[in-house]
Structure formats: structure tokens, C-alpha cells
Amino acid sequence: MAFKKPFHWSTLHNAPMEYAIFFNGDIAYHIGPTEEQSHGCIRLTPEGAKAHYEWLEPGDIVEVVP
């Protein structure tokens, strides 16, 4: 994991990214509608995003498995 921000504004998609945890360049975990397709990020419920945000630290290794 590269870095995290409690609130990030995506200029690319003109959208908020709360509890954003960035990895692999510009891909992130963040709060978002889990029932809709994303632009590449991993959308989480508010509770899930907050838990991930509090648990992960810069330098931690994350693995996304489909």
C-alpha cells in the first residue's frame, strides 16, 4: 500500500473517495456503491472502508483476489 487519505477528491472522475487507501498507482480501496461497476478501484461499505483504513499502513502488502 502506497499511501492513504481520509478524504480524497478524484479529479479524474470528479467524485469523493472517503477512506482512500492507494496501491498499484492510482487504484484504491474507498467508500463507494458496491452494487455498481467501478472504474478500477475497490468499493467498500462505509464500515468496511473505515476498518481497512484503520488496519492498513503505508508499506503493507495488499493482494486483490477475484
C-alpha positions as CSV (number, residue, x, y, z in Angstrom):
1,M,0.0,0.0,0.0
2,A,1.4,3.3,-1.0
3,F,-0.5,6.0,1.0
4,K,-3.9,6.7,2.5
5,K,-6.0,9.8,2.9
6,P,-9.2,10.1,5.0
7,F,-10.7,12.2,2.2
8,H,-9.5,12.4,-1.4
9,W,-11.2,14.1,-4.4
10,S,-10.8,12.2,-7.7
11,T,-10.1,14.8,-10.4
12,L,-10.3,12.1,-13.0
13,H,-13.9,11.1,-12.1
14,N,-15.0,14.3,-10.2
15,A,-16.0,12.2,-7.2
16,P,-15.2,11.8,-3.5
17,M,-13.1,8.9,-2.3
18,E,-13.5,8.6,1.5
19,Y,-11.1,6.5,3.5
20,A,-8.9,6.1,0.3
21,I,-6.1,3.6,0.5
22,F,-4.0,3.8,-2.7
23,F,-2.0,0.9,-4.1
24,N,-0.7,-0.1,-7.6
25,G,-0.5,3.5,-8.8
26,D,-3.9,5.2,-8.8
27,I,-6.1,2.3,-7.7
28,A,-7.6,2.5,-4.2
29,Y,-9.9,1.0,-1.7
30,H,-12.6,3.6,-0.7
31,I,-16.3,4.1,0.2
32,G,-18.5,3.6,-2.8
33,P,-21.6,2.0,-4.1
34,T,-20.8,-1.7,-4.1
35,E,-23.7,-2.6,-6.4
36,E,-22.3,-0.5,-9.3
37,Q,-19.3,-1.2,-11.5
38,S,-16.2,0.8,-10.6
39,H,-13.6,2.5,-12.8
40,G,-11.0,0.1,-11.3
41,C,-11.0,0.9,-7.6
42,I,-12.3,-1.4,-4.9
43,R,-15.5,0.0,-3.4
44,L,-16.4,-0.8,0.1
45,T,-19.2,-0.1,2.5
46,P,-18.6,2.8,4.9
47,E,-17.9,0.4,7.7
48,G,-15.6,-1.8,5.6
49,A,-13.7,1.2,4.2
50,K,-13.1,2.6,7.7
51,A,-12.0,-0.8,9.1
52,H,-9.5,-1.2,6.2
53,Y,-8.3,2.4,6.6
54,E,-7.6,1.9,10.3
55,W,-5.9,-1.5,9.8
56,L,-3.6,-0.9,6.8
57,E,-0.5,1.2,6.9
58,P,1.8,2.5,4.2
59,G,4.2,-0.2,3.1
60,D,1.7,-3.0,3.9
61,I,1.3,-5.5,1.1
62,V,-2.2,-5.9,-0.3
63,E,-3.3,-8.7,-2.7
64,V,-6.6,-8.4,-4.6
65,V,-8.0,-11.8,-5.5
66,P,-11.1,-12.0,-7.7
